[in-house]
């Protein structure tokens, strides 16, 4: 299908999204109707929720306690009360893995989009453990032993500790299991002396080392410790807070693939302020990578964050600002073109983007300081190159 202009769809408000989804009869979610069941081939063990027949008009989904709910647009999202981000439902991270797009959803589990028989269609799956994830925060999402994995922990900054410490803390997406599988990782379970410690965050830095933070729980004064290791199968060495912070510094834009760098180098033209950091998702990267923006300076207050995706196979790169304006190119030495996603209501922002084939998935949130209200994701068939809507110059 040739992509209709996203801007036109956004401005008309026409209710076309539901034409592309086979909905289940149960309330509050989508599921495989008869047409979906006929077209879903035997594959992973995760429950298939629905077949998405994507086109030029975006399909909007809101995260809920069950399956994602189809809505007309974020303007029609439920009036979810704002909750501190550790306690809210939102897309905590994305990974492109084995031709699947995997989203780790805080307090819920994994939502997966995978290929269908028709290139423009995708199948939505869910891998959740009932109420297992509900009391815990998912902040770290990474690939471990070739499986998307999420770290669960109890965040005690905004709420009391009412749930037991999760053991194990890491859960992986396994194609042979309908629910996330618990994983024991040596380094993340080798706690300092004390009664109750948990690993709160783990990340792989640009130097190839794993860095992780552990915190004591339930004491009058909870200590925090930081570690790094080349291999998470081996115990880490203790490091200082400064070393932990330095491990999160973005890479130089010069380290980005050339076809991506050309897009990033033009990104400053989209925003009159400064874009201090770019988060890039790619099937060619072991994990999301962060790049500093060319020309940005240190100490900028409230810097803009850019979300990007790149793919070596067709030299495709795109970058999106939280407000929805973006740039893309496809093919080496291709022209860099501007585009715009549908405008969001006030207080809403886009928070990440990735492609599965020609299908673009963009997460969104309603934000208020450290709180998140409604949250979800957009799905649209871009049919790149040449069909993303150009915004006026």
N, C-alpha and C positions, 0 to 999 in steps of 0.2 A: 504494500500500500504506500502511495506517495504521501509524505508527511504533510498534513495541513499545518498552517501557521499556528504555533502555540499561542502567540499573542492574540490572534483572532479568537481562539477558543477561550482564552482567559477573559477577553473583553466582553464576549457575547454572553458568557455564563450558561451556554447551552448544556443541557443535561445529556451528554453523550457518553459519559464514562461507563455507565452500566452496560452499554451494548457490547463491551469487550470482556465481560466477566460472566462466567457460569456460577451463579450463586447457589449455595446450599439452602435448605429450608430452615436451618436452625437460626435463631435470632442472634444478632451481634457478631456475625462473622461471615466469611465466604467459604465455600466448600465445593467439591467436585460434583457438578450436576451430570446428567446423562451424557451430554456431549463431551464433557471433560473426561469422564471415565472411559469413554470410547477411545480417546486420543492419548491417554496417559499410558505409556509403555512400561513394562516391568523395569524397575530401576532401583534406586535407593530405598531403604526401609522406612524413611521418614514419611509420615502421613502427608498425602497430597491434599492441599486445601482447595485449589482451584486452578483452572486453565485460564490464562490471561491472553486474550486476542488483542494484542497491542496495535495501536495505530497512531495517527497524528494527534489525537486528543488525549490528554493525560488522564491516567487512572490514579485517583487519590485514595490512599489508605491511611486510616488512623489506627494507632496501636491501642489495644484494649487488654483486659485481663485474659481474654481468650484469643481467638483468631483475629487478625487485622480486619477492621471494618471498612467497607467501601463507602466513601462519602463523595459528595459533589465537588467539594473544594475545602481547603482549611477554614474558610469563612463559615462553613456549616459544621465544623468540628464540635464535639461535645464540650460543654463548659467545664472541663476538668479543672479541679482546684489546683493551684500552684503548689508543688511539693519541692523540697530541696532536691537537687539533681541526684544525690545517691539513692533517694527513695522514689524517684519518678520513673515512668515507662518512657524510654526513648532509645533511639538507635545509638548504642555506645561505640560501635565500630563496624567497618565493612572490610571484607577480604574477597578477592577474586581467586577462586580455588577450583582447579580441575573442571573448568567450564561452568562452575556455579558461582553465583554471587551470594555470599553468606553475610547476614547481618546478626550481630549479637545485640539482643534487646535487653536492656536492664530490667530486672525483676520478672522476666518472662522466659527467655531461652533463645533459640536460634530460629530465624526466618530465612528461608533459602529460596532463591529463584534459579531455575534450571532450564535448559533447552527443551523445546518440544519438537514434534515432527516438522512443523512449519517454522521457518527461521524467524518470522515476526512474532511468534507466540512464545510464551514462557510458562512454566509450571511453578506455582508457589507451594512450597512445603513448610512444615513446621516441625521442629524437634525441641520439645519442651518437657520438663520433668514435673508436670503438675505444679504443686506449690513449692517445690524444692528451691527454686531461685527467688521466690517472692520476698523472703526476709533479708536478702543479701544484695550487695552492690556489685555490679560488673563494670569495672573501669578498664581492665587490661584485656585485650583481645589480640591473639597472636597465633602463629602457626607453630605447632609442636609435633615433631615426628610426622610431618605431612598431614596434619589434621588441624582444622580451625579449633582453637581452644580459648576458653574464657576463664578468668580467675574470679572467684567469688570471695567476698569478705564482708565483715560487719563494720559498717561505718558508724563510729560512735560520736561524730562531731555534731550531728543534727538530731540524734535520737538515742535513747537508752538501748542497752544491749539486752533484748528480750529473747533472741533466738540463740541456740547453741552454736558454737564455732563450727563452720562447715569443714567436714573431713571426708574425702579430700577436698581441697579448695579449687582444683582445676577440673573442668569438664570439657570434653572434646566432642566434636561432631564426627560420628562414624557412620559411613553409608550402610553398614550392616545392622545398625541399631536404630529403632524408632525414637529413642530418647538420648540425650547427651550421656556420654560414658565418663565416669570418674577416672581421673588420671593422677597417679602419684609421681611427682617430680622431686627428685632428691634435694636439690638446692633449696627449693621453696618450702621444704618441710624440715629443714635443719635449723631449728629455732634457737635463739640465744637462751641461756638459763633463765628460768622464770616459770610462772604458773600457766599463763595463757598468752601465746603470741599468735599472730596471723600475718601472712603476707598480704600487703595491701595493693601493691603495684609491681609490675614487671614489664620491662621493655628491652628491645634490642637496639643498641645505638649504632651510629654510623661506623664506629671502630670495630664492629663485629662482636663486641662483648654484650652479655646480658647484665642488666642492672635491675636490682629489685629492692623494695622497701618493706621492712617488717615493723610491726607495732605491737606493743604489749596491750592487753585488753583487761578491763575490769579492775585495775589497780587505782589507788589514789593519785599517783603520778605515773602515767603510762610512758614508757620509754620508746623511742624510735631508733631503728638501726638500718644501715644501708650497706649493700653488698654488691659485688660484681664478680662474674665468672665467665670464662670462655665457653663453657659447656654446662648447661643446667643439670646434667647428670652428675656433676661434681660440685662440692660445696664451694661457696663463694668466699672471697676475701672481704673483710670489713673495710668500708671506705668512709670518707667524711661527707658531711652534708654538701659541702662545696663541690666535691667530685660527683655526687649524685645530680646536682643541678647542672653541672657542666655536661653531663651525659645527654642532656635533653636539648643541647644547642643545635640549631638547624645546620644542615650542610650548606656549603657554598653553592650558589646556582650553577657554577661552572661544572659541578659534578653531575648535573642532570643530563639525560640523553639530549642530543642536539635538537631533535624535533620537539621535545618538551621545553627546552630552554628558550627556544624562539617564541613560544607562547608566553612563558613566564616573563621574559624580558619586555613584552608588550603589556603586561598586566597592569603596570602602574598607570597606564593611560585611562584605565577604567575607573580609577578612584582618585579624587583630588587629594586625599590623605595618603597615608603610607600603608602598604601591605607588608607587614614585617615577617610573615611566615606563610609558607605554602605546604599544605598536607597533600601528599600524592599517593594514590592507590594505583596499583598496577599488577597484572598477572605476572609480570617479569621481575617483581621485587619480592623478597622474602617476607617483608612486612611493610606497612606504610612508611614512607620516608618524608622527612620535613626539610624544606629548603628555605634559606633566607631569601628575601626578595631583593633583587638587584636595586641598589640605590637607597635602601632603607637604612635608617640610623638607629642606634641603640637608645633606649629610654623613651621611646614614643609611647604616649599615654593612650590607651584603648586603640591599639593598632588593628587594622583590618586583617582578617584571615581569609586566605584564598584556598579553595578546595579544588583539587585537580585529579585527573586520571590520564594515564598514558598506556599505549600498547605498541610494542615493537613490531608485531606482525604486519601491521598496516601503517606504521608511523603516525598513529593517531594520538592527538593530545587535546584536552579541553580543560578549561579552568573556569570556576564559577565563584562569584562573590556571594556573601550571605543574602544579599538582596535579590539575586537571580541574574544579574548581568554577567556575561561570560565571553570567552574567546575559544575558538577551536581551529584546528587544522588537521588535515588528513593527507598523508603522503609526504615524502621528503621534499623539501623546498616548496611545499604547498602554501598557498595564500592563507594568512591568518584572518579569520572572519569573526565579527562580533555576533552575539545572539543574546536572547533574553528568555528566561523561563517565565512562567506566569507570575504576575505580581502577587505577593502574599499580603494578608492583612497586617495592620500595624502590630508590632510586637512579635511577629513571626519571622523566622530566618531559615534559610537552607543551611545544612550542616555537614554535607558530604555528598559525593557523587561517584558513580562507577558505571561501567558498561558491561553488559553480557551480550555479546554479538553486537547487534545494532540497537539494543534496548537499553535506554538510559534509566538509571534508578537514582533518585536524589532524596535524601532524608531531610525532614523539616521539623522544627520545634517552635512552640510558643514559649518565649523566654521572659523572665522578669527577675533581674539580678541573679541570684543563685538558684532560682526556682524554675521549674519547667511545668507547663500546663499540658495542653494537647500536643501530641507528637505523632509522626508517621512518616510516610514516604510516598513519592510520586514515581510512576512508571510510564514511560512513553517510548514509542519506536522512533528513533532519530533518522534511520535510513541514511546514515552518513556515507560518503561525503555529500555536501551541497544542499542538505534539506533543513538544517537547523535555521530557524527564522532569524534574519538579520535585523538588528535594531537600527533605528534612524541614526545617521552619523551626526 
